[in-house]
Amino acid sequence: PSDSLFPPPNVAALRLNLARIRHARGYSYDELAARSGVARSTLAYIESGSPNRNPSKAATVGSLTTWYRLSRALDVPLGQLLEPLFDDEGNG
């Protein structure tokens, strides 16, 4: 199927949702890294949208395993954590 059949994923909203939930739980990057097993630098890259070491390179959006670990550590269903990704108004 053509990509034009589907709206682009709203990665910016996904990043904001992660940050919002992390802040609501009162977790620092270090705390969430310890609880999830996801590297602190990966968390920072995912939330910020740009890697600090090479700003010209696109930041990771994380793997499904990463998001699963984050959902467990944040005690949020994976679908709820990923829901903003499918917001029809996203620009990717």
N, C-alpha and C positions, 0 to 999 in steps of 0.2 A: 504494500500500500504506500501511497505517496505521503510524505511528511506533512503536506498541506492539509491532509484530512484531520489532523490532530493539532490542537494548540501546542505551542512550545512549552516545555516544563518550566515552571516558575521557580527557578533555583534561588533567586533572591528571597522569595517568601519562605522557602525552605530554610535558608540560613537564618532568617529573622525568627522563625518559629523555634529553631533550636536554641538560639540565644535567649529568647523570651522564657522558654521552659527552664533552661539552665539557671537563669537569674531568679525565676520564681522559686526554684528549689534552694537557692542560696549557694549554689556550687560554683567554685572557681574552676578554671581549666584544670588545675592540678587535682582537685577533688573529683571532677567528672572523669578525668583520665584514670585515676586510681580505681574508681568504681566500675568503669567500663572496659578497661584494658586497651583503650584507644590512646595512642600517644598524644601528649599535650600539644605538640606542634601540629598534628593532624587536626585536632579540635580547633585550634586557632585558624588554620588554613580554611577549614570548612566554614566556620562562622564568618570570617572576614571576607572571603571571596578572592583574596589575593595573597600569594605566598610572599613572605618577607624577604626570603633569600634571593628570589628571582622574580621581581614584579612583572616582568614581561611574559612569564609563563602563567597559564591559567591555573587557578587553584583547584584542588581536588574537590569533588562533591561527595567523595566517600563511596565505599562499596556497600552492597546490601548487608554484608556482615557487620560493617562499621555501624550502620544505622540500626541494625538489630541490637547490637551491644549497647548503643546509646539509649534505645528505647527501654531496654531492661534496666539499665543503670538509673534512668530518670523515672522509672515506674510509669511509663506512658505506653499505650498500645502502639505498635509500629505504624499501623494505619493512621493514627492520629498524628504521629510525628511527621509522616510523609504527606499528609493531606494537602498542605499548601503547595506542594509540587505540582498538583493538578489543577490549580486555580486557573480558570480560563483566561484571566487577564494578565497572565505572566508573560514576560518577555524573554525568559530563559536566562 
